[in-house]
Amino acid sequence: MGTVTPWARRGRAASGAAWLLVALAGAGAGGARAAPASAAAPGDWTMDGRTSDGQRYSPLDRINEHNVGRLGLAWSAELNTFRGVEATPLVIDGVLYDISAWDITTAFDARSGKVLWTYDPKVPTEWGRYACCEPVSRGLAWYQGKAIIATLDGRLIALDGKTGAPVWTVQTFDKSAPYSITGAPRVFDGKVIVGNGGADFGARGFVAAYDAASGNFLWRFFLVPGDPAKGFENAAMKRAADTWNGDWWSLGGGGGAWDSFVYDPKLKLIYVGTGNGTPLAQHYRSPQGGDNLFLCSIVALDAQTGEYRWHYQEVPGEEWDYDCTESIVLSDLTVNGRKRQVLMQAPKDGFFYVLDRRTGELLSANNYVPVTWASGIDIKSGRPQINPAARYGLDPVLLTPGPGGGHNWFPMAFNPKTGLAYFPAYEQWFVYARAPEFAPKKFRSNSGWGGFSGAALEKRKALQKEGDAHEKAFLLAWDPVRQAAAWKIPLPRHGNGGVLTTAGNLVVEGTTKQTLSIYRATDGKLLWEMPVQSAPVAGAGTFLVDGEQYIAVNAGWGGGAAQVERGSGIAQNRASARLLVFKLGGAATLPPLVDAPPIAEPPPLVADEETVLKGARLFGETCAVCHGQMAQGGVKDLRHMDAATHASFNDIVLKGIRADRGMASFAGLLTPADVEAIHAYVISRANEDWGHRNEHE
Ligand code: HEC
């Protein structure tokens, strides 16, 4: 059975429900359509991946391998948050547009850093509960004088580029379901394309297109089938439903397109990467197995109508949290002596894929990190040879990659001059098992993994310790034609940033050494490095103003990478997020870093074992998504709470007294006794690890 299936070419475009059409605010119907989109000046950076092929390659070479040693800070701007800042700024006509945590958007004079305007969309902080990995934004879009942002709570807002005033606003999803938007909207061919996350909580993923001038709804394509009794939106959904069983729709389905979209203007195809299912363990969502389309796939859609054209499913029946949403990059490559129009991706599952982007045919695939869930990809059928032991049951199994991925959302770059793709890679091992008494609940964090006790818990801990010993992180330069590494740079831990590459033979990356580092693109030689008091996880951008080239990066540690934070390290001792802009001869400096207070000794554990076990189960279901598996790391490491926080634990969790920082009340989901049990579990974990606290520092 081929994985590529060009069904349903004539499927009916999804009809828009009323809520999709509601224009919430905004004067003016979007203004003149007459002016065609002006071609981007070569020195500008006008869309997330710089160009619609997502290459993150700049033809600028005034900063290059010969002079980059003279690079220095031109200016910096305080972003006033400790949350992750994941966007690549846009630069148009000397103005830099940036988006930070909670979607706060600022326009700066790109030469001086002077703030021109700031727009706060006032995202309700309780919506933070629906963002697995902090209220981040991975970028914004630009169209004819307007900066277009997508907010965590689902609004698409076009802002006047000169004043920051909203021009039009539309709500893109039904707020009765736990959707969120963290990905950058993209403008292709006068349309804004937007996706969403929420698969971890049971939202039914989709992508939608709006008219970039007016905000009018154009089309929507769901990524997993809904309730068959209600009829399918199109033939593709009907066929996809054949690959599911049980009552999958009752829990939502998942498949959210929360990160990467690219566009081929000649083929007029939009390529969408899709995410995991709900619950993660397939047993609960499709008990008889099946491929579960379109989870973890690349889906090609007609840009004009949103109709299905083809798909390639990277992980059939996905259940390891291998999203296939990571950077998609288009280029022309000579593969086996033939020039091909290709699509490349290095998703979480550890394989680097090269597809023919006209048809979805798999041209080649090879693993870029060690992989144990599959022994390889069969080129003929396009299907992975899945290791039967990887289809986990109740008995814990240690596998790689883990849910952090061989490569996560951190943007990949491709340099057409070197022919190499560059991305941060991660060798993560993870223990997978289904929890014995897990019962999925609608709109809850539903991995199906938490809540172990007795021998299974001991085995899980022992295996994880073994897995952690193999952990490695590095910057990887990958040759997509040879399907082999060209060079790699070892880095201290996971969470190294997205990549920029330029015609100056440069590769620019933020690292977990808390530096911005620049390497020679051809061979990985370190050319320049500067300590920046944080690990910039975002991809950098570069632009030209008044003949001078600049490099800009958001230095804000956080997001998914912080979920696996060990010990103190970066999470504690770092500056709050900043936008940093560099140029040759730049001589600005950063204020000195203030040392974080030492970690408090945990209070003694007084609760009984049964309470701790109950707490472990509830923690896994409700808190782990933000505070880390095994209460390790996350947005705030709860093993490191001080005495005052322990004293107000119940009020934080049930009364929402920290809602302004993104910790909403869980009163609707948990009883006071539940919270007490969770608190006992956190205290037990803190005591377990207190003696080893220096191990990872
Ligand atoms: C959607 C993400 C999210 C989820 C889920 C979540 N939290 Fe939080 N939590 C946060 C954020 C964000 C903060 C604030 C971090 C800060 O102050 O910088 C926080 C802070 C806290 C704090 C204060 C810690 C300190 O040292 O200041 C406690 C206690 C806490 N959370 C407990 C819980 C518990 C218990 C659960 C599960 C019932 C939970 N949280 C679930 C996001 C989350």
Residues whose N, C-alpha, C, O or C-beta is under 5 A from the ligand:
A	BS01	HEC	G128 R129 Y130 A131 T622 C623 C626 V635 K636 M641 T645 F649 I652 V653 R661 G662 M663 F666 I678
